[in-house]
Amino acid sequence: MAPLVALGSEEISRTTRLPLNPPEQTLINVGQPAQREWTERLATYAPMGYILAIGSAAAFLLALVAARRRWTVLLAAGVGGLALAALWGAGLQLGSARAQATDTGNAMANMFRDEFLGAAGADFQGWITAAAITGGVLAAAGIVTLFASPKRARTSR
């Protein structure tokens, strides 16, 4: 917006012959205060996802090492990954629909919202796909491990 304001102030300065210095930056309001609050909260809590991911990976590896039936750990982790991908997909659809339904009352803010939702949805779709692929691979590995593991002979009494 600053270049547009600079052009306007230059034209006014030339017409009125009064020196006008355009500002270096021009702020415009995009959205409502509640939306700014949501963005700040998200920015605050988003880095915690990495800590949770590292903790869950460590728990998975410990469970895999300690498990008697490793196929159950692999299958459960795979089903959990698929469920997580489904939840993320549903959350993306629901969140995008709710954000699209809110009207800011400002055409510029609505345009920004539409473009942002498209870009954010496309970016998050990559994470959903990665979770679904990982979950599918783990579930398949669990099923293969179930059938490929040697069966112990049961003792009969």
N, C-alpha and C positions, 0 to 999 in steps of 0.2 A: 504494500500500500504506500510505502514511503516514496517510491518513484512517481506514482500517480499524484500524490500530494505535492511533490516538488514541481511537477509540470504545472499543476494548477496555481501554485503560489508564484511561479515564474511568470505565468500569463497575467495574473493579477498585478504583479509588480511592474510588468511592462506597461500594462494599460493605465494604471494609476500613477506611475512614476514614483512609487514609494518603495523603498528597499524592504523586501520581505525575505527573511531567512527561513527556508523550509526546515522542518525537524528532521533529524537523522533517522528516526523511526516513528512509525505511526501505529498505534495499537487500536485494534478493533475488537469489539466484544463478539465472541463466538460462543454461543450456548448460554446456558443459565448457570447461576452459582452452584446449584445442586450437581450439575454435570462436571463442573470443575472439581467439586469435592470428591465425586466418584473417581475421577482421574487421579487425584492426589492419593486417595486411598489405595488404588490399584498400583500406582507407582511405588508406594510404601511397602506393600505386602508381596509384590511380584517376585523379588529376589528370594523370598522364603521357599519358593518352589524348587530351587536348586538344592537347598538343604534337605528338603523332603525326598527328592529324587536320589540323592546320595545315600540317605538313610534307608530308603526302600531297597536300593541295590545291595547295600551291605546286609540287610535282613534276608533278602532273597538268597544271596550267596551262602550265608550262615545256615539257612534252612536247607539248602541243597546239599551242603557238606554233612549236616547232622542227620538228614532224613534216612530212614531205613528204606522207604519206597520213594526213590527220587522221581519216579514218573508222576507221582501225585503232586509233588511240589511244582514240577514243570507244567503239568496240566492245569493246576490251580492258578499259577502265575499267568499262564496264557489266557485262561478264561477271564481272569481279573483284568488283564490288558485289553482284551476285547470289550469287556464291560466299561472300562474307563474310556475307551475310544467312543463307544456309543453314548456315554454320558456327556463327553465333551462335544460331540456332534449335536446332541439335543440341546445342550446349553448354548452352543453357538447359534443355532436356529432361533431359540427362544430369546436370547439376548439381542440378536440382530433385529428380530421382529419388534421387541419392546422399544429398542432405540429408534427404529424407523418410525414407530407410532408416535413418538414424542415430537411435538412441533415447537420449535424454538421461537417462532414469530419473526425470524430474521432470515431472509432468502439466502444470504451469504453463509450463515451458520447451517442452514439446511443443506446447502450444496457441500459444505465441508463435511457434515455428518454423513451424507451419502457416500462420498468418496472414501472417507475414513472407514466406514463399515465394510465397504468392498475390499479395501486393502487389508484391513485387520482379519476379515473372514478368510481371505485367500492365504494369508500368512499362517493363521491358526489351523487351516485345513492340512497343512504340511505336518503339523504336530499330531493331528488326529490320524492321518494316514500312517505315520511312523508308529504310533501306539497300536494301531490295528495290525500292522504287519508284524511288529514284535510279538504281540499277543498271539497271532496266528502261528508264528514260527515256534513259540514256546509250547503252545497247545499241541502242535504237530509233533514236536520233539518228545513231549510227554507220552503221546500215543505210541510213537515208534519205540520209545524206551520200554513201555509196558509190554509190547509184543516181542521185543528183541532181548529183553533180560532173561537170563537162564532161570528156569523155574526150579525151586527147591523141592525135593521129594518130601512129602509130608509123612510123618511117622504115624502109624496107626497103632492104637493101643488096644 
